[in-house]
Amino acid sequence: MSSIMEFWGQMTANPLLFIAVVLTMGVILVNGWTDAPNAIATCVVTRCMPPKAAILMAAVFNFLGVFVMTLINSTVAETITKMVNFGDDPKLAIIALSAALFAIVLWATLAWIFGIPTSESHALIAGLTGSAIALHGNFDAVNGHEWVKVVYGIFISVILGFGLGWIVCKVVTMIFYKANRPKTEPFFRGAQIAGAASMAFMHGAQDGQKFMGVVLLCVYMSQGQGLPDDINIAKDYMWLMIVCSVVMAAGTAMGGKKIIKSVGMDMVKLEKYQGFSADIAAAISLLFCSVFSLPVSTTHAKTTSIMGVGAVKRVSAINFGVVKEMVLTWVLTFPGCGLVGFLMTKLFMYIFT
């Protein structure tokens, strides 16, 4: 099934599928609302762009990131669809998936309320995993071969983010060491806007694909089928790319000033050249992981690149109190959201079966 009209007909005929898809769109909206601000945090706090203009730019480039990267390489979406197994019963599978999505929205919203830059990517993975385990009653529901890519992604994105942040900032500092600071301001203002745009693009490329994978899970599981091995998302589901892009862009346009403050202001005090270095480093890190099918967190990539940039001047420039809070949140996301997904699945199954 590849037509949007067929998809709509299937949703109206299957209330559980309708609920699951609505929840998925809710997760995408919340992701754009709470996660996408990471892309523009440095651009806003260094005053290269006012918040409203930066949010609008992020919305546009999020849209382009989802659309373009899926045309080029949709393997991140395929990794998500193969990560867990919800079984052969269409009704139970959709109930479990709906519970997982509800848990993810709940987790992300609470993080936003407290202004903590949690990772919706990892919340998604944890929620799906906890839900699948609840449905099966054991860990056989988890595809270890695909899940290990998440572990690789965590370490690679953190190491690349920090390392590239340090290297790019160091190179920029060396190149412009003798330059007249006021004269370089216009250049770095433009460069940082370009860097923030590239970061927003890669956020869409990474996270948009993950959620397209979830929608496809909804569609095929409701039919009692697994995803075909020869599925071509860009060719067969062009409409889905557009829908996910628009919803994520809408979420981004809603803004996320609390997250911008936490990432861009509280952790490290940044100048324009540092903001540019952090954006470029994070975008390269995300591009690398996307090419190698690794589902990673844009939050991790961006925050660790900012840490790397801050370490160039002096390690003490990093506010380790904020870093500790972020790391604790990252660590808690997997067991926390996984547990919520597990409990919500048990509750949903009790109510609906």
N, C-alpha and C positions, 0 to 999 in steps of 0.2 A: 504494500500500500504506500503510495507516494503522493497522492492528491490531497490537498488541504480540505476539499469537500468530503472526501472519503473519511478523512480523519475526524472532521466535525460530525459526520453521520455516526461514526463509531462512538464518539463521546456522548452524544445525545441518547444513544441506545444503551449505554452502559454508565450508570450513575457513578460507580466506583472509579471508572477510568476518568470521568469528568472531574471528580474530586482530586484524584492524583495529579492530573495535568494542571488544575488550578493551583494546587499546592506547589507544584514545580515552578510555575510562573511566579508564585509568591516568593520562593527561594531566590529566583533570578533577580526579582525586584529588590529584595533585601540585600542581595550581593552587590548590586549596583549602588545601592544606597549606603552600605556600610564598608564595603571593601574597596570599591573604586576610588574613594577619596585618597587612598594611599598614593595613587598615581600623581595627584596634583598637590600633595601636602607641601613639598619643598618649594614648588612654584608659587604657592600662596604666601607662605611664611617669609620668603625672601622678597615679597612684594613685586614680583615680576608681573603678576596678574591679579586683579581683584577676584575674590571668591566666586562670584556669579559667573564671570567670564571663564574662569578656569573650570568650573563645573560643567558649563556648556561645552567647552572644548573636550573635556573628558568623555562626555556623553557621545559626542560625534565620533571620537576615535575608539571608544569601546565598541560602538556599532561596526566600524570598519574592521576592527580586530577580529571580532567574531566571524564576520562575513569573509574577509580575505583569507584568514588562516585556514578556515574550513575548506576553502577551494584548493588551497595549496597542500595542506597536511592535516587530516582529521584523526590522527592516531590517538590523540589524548582522549577524545570522545569514545573511541573504541576500547581504550584501557578501562574507562569507567564502567562501560556496559558489561565487561567480562570479569569485573573484580569480585562480584558476589553472585550467588545462585539462589533465587527465590523459589525454586521448585517448579512443578508442573501444573499445580492447581491455580488457574487464572484468578479466581476470587481471592484466595489466600495471599497470592503474590501481590495483587494490587492493594489489598488491605495493609500488608506489611510495608510496602513501598510508601503508601500514604502516611503511615505512622512515622516512618523515617523522615519524610519531608516535613511533617509537622514538628518533629523534634529539632530539625535543623533551623526552621524559622524561629522557634522559641529560643534556641541557644543564641542565634545571631542577634535577635532583638534585645535580649538581656545584655549582651556584650555592648551593643550600641548605646543602651540606656546608661551604662556605666562608663562609656567612652573608651572602652578597651579594644584595641585593634586585633580582634580574634580573626581566625582564618575560616571563611566560609567553605573554602576548598577542603580543608581537613575536617570541618564539621560535616560536610557532605559525605566524605569517605567514611567517617566514624559512624554517622547515623545509618548509612546503608549497611555497614558491617554489623552493627548491633542489632538492627532489624532482621537481617538474614539469619543471624545466630538464634534470635528468639523464635523465628519461624521453624527452623530445623531442629533446634535444641542441641546443636553441637557446632564445632568449627569446620565441619565438612562443607558448610555453605560458603566458605571463603576460598577464593582462588589465590593460593599463595604466590603463584608465578606472577600474577598481575599486581597483587598487593605489595610485593617487595619493591615494585617500582615507586611506590609512595615513600618507602623508607629511603631509597636511593635519592629521590627527589628532595627530601628534607635536607639531607646532608649536602647534596650538591648545590642546592639553591642557597643555603646558608654560607657555605664555604666560598662559592662563586660571588655571592652578593657582597660579603665582607672583603674578600680578596680583590675583586674588581673595583670596589669602591675606593679601597686604599690605593691601588695602582693608578686608576684614572685620575684621582685627585692629586696624586704625587706627580704624575706626568704634567698635568695642567699647571700645577704650582711651579714646576721647573721651567716650563715654556714661558710662563708669564711672570717669572720672578722679578725681572727688571722693568716690567711694564708699568706705565703710569696707571695707578688704580682707577681714578675717575674715568680715564679714557677707555678702559676695558669694560666698564659697566654696561654700555649699550650692547656690546657683543655678547656678554654673558646673560643679559636679560633675554635676548633673542634665542641664544643657545639653550637656555633653561626651558623656555617655552617649548622649543622643539623636543627637548629631552622628556618633558612631562607628557607631550603628545605621544611620543614613542612608548612611554611607560603605560599610558592609557590604552594604546593599541594592543600591547602585549597582555594587558589585563583581560581585555576582551578575547584575545586569542586563546588564552589559557582557560579562563573561567567559563566563557561562553560555550566552549566545546564540552566541558564537563556536564553542563546542564542540558545540552542537546542530547548527550548520551542518556541522561535520566528520562527525558521525554520519550526517546526511542524505547527504553526499557518499559515504560508505561504501555506504549502501543503494542509491542510484541507480547509482553506478559499477559495482557488482557485477552489475547488470542490463544494463550497457552503455548506460545512459541518462543524459541530463543532467537537471538539476532542472527541473520544469515552471515556466513563468513565472507561473502562477496558483496556486502552492503557498501554502497557508495553514497555517503551522506550528502556530499556536494551536488551530486547529480540527481539523486532520488528525493532529497528533502531540502531543496532550495528554499521553499516556503518556511521551513522550520528555522533555518539560519536567519531569515529575515525577522521572524517573530521573536526569537530569542535576543537578537540584536536590539530590536526596538524596546523590548521590556527592560533589558539591562541598561540601555541608554536612558530610559525613563526613570529608573531607580537612581542612576547617577545624577540626573538632573534634580532629584529631590535633595541632594547634598548630604554632607556628613561632616559638619564643622567640628564636632567633638573629636572625631578620628584625626582630622587634619591637625588639630591642636596637639594631640597626644604624640603623633608620629613626627610632625615637623617642627614643633616648638618645645615640647617638654624634654625630649630625649637628647637632642644636640642643637645648639644655637648655630644656624647655618648662614653662610654668606652665599651670594649668587653663584660663584664658581664651584662651591661645594655642593649646592643643590643640583647644578648641572651634572657634576661628576656622579652623584648618587643616582640620578635618573638614568643616565647612560649605562651605568654599571648594572642596575636592576633590570633594565630592558634587555641587555645582552644575556644576563643570567636566565631570564624567562624564555628568550628566543632559543637558547641552547637546550633547555629542558623540553620545550615544545617540540623541537626537531626530533628529539630522542624519546618521544612518547611518555615523558615523565609528568604526571599530574602534580604540580607544585603550588605553593601558596604565594600569591603576589605580595601579601603582607610580609612574609618572611624575606623574600627577595629585596623588598624596598627597605625595610627596617635594618636589615643587616648591612646593606650598602651604605646607609646613613651612618651606621656605627663605624664602618671602614673608613669613610670620609672623615669622621670626627677624630679617628685615631691618628690621622696624618699629622695634625697639629700637635695633639697630645692626648693620651688615653684618658686623662682626667677631664677632658672636655665632654666626655660621654656621661650622661646622667644615668648611673647604673641602677638607681632606684626605679626609674621608669623601665629600663631594660629588664630588670628582675621581674617586674610586674608583667611585662609582655611575655617573657619566656615562660613564666608560671602559667599564664593563660594558654600558651601554645601547648605546653605539656598536659594541661588539664583537658584540652579540647578532645583528644582522642578517647580517653576513658570516660570523660564527662558526657559528651554528646553521644558516644556509643551506648552508654548506660541509659540515657534518656530515650534513645532510639529503641533499645531493647524493651524498656518498660512501656513505652507508648505502643509498641507492637503487641505486647501481651494485653494491654488495655483495649486496643482496637479489636483484637481478635475476640476478646471476651464480649465486647459490645455487638460486633457485627456478624458473629458466627454462632 
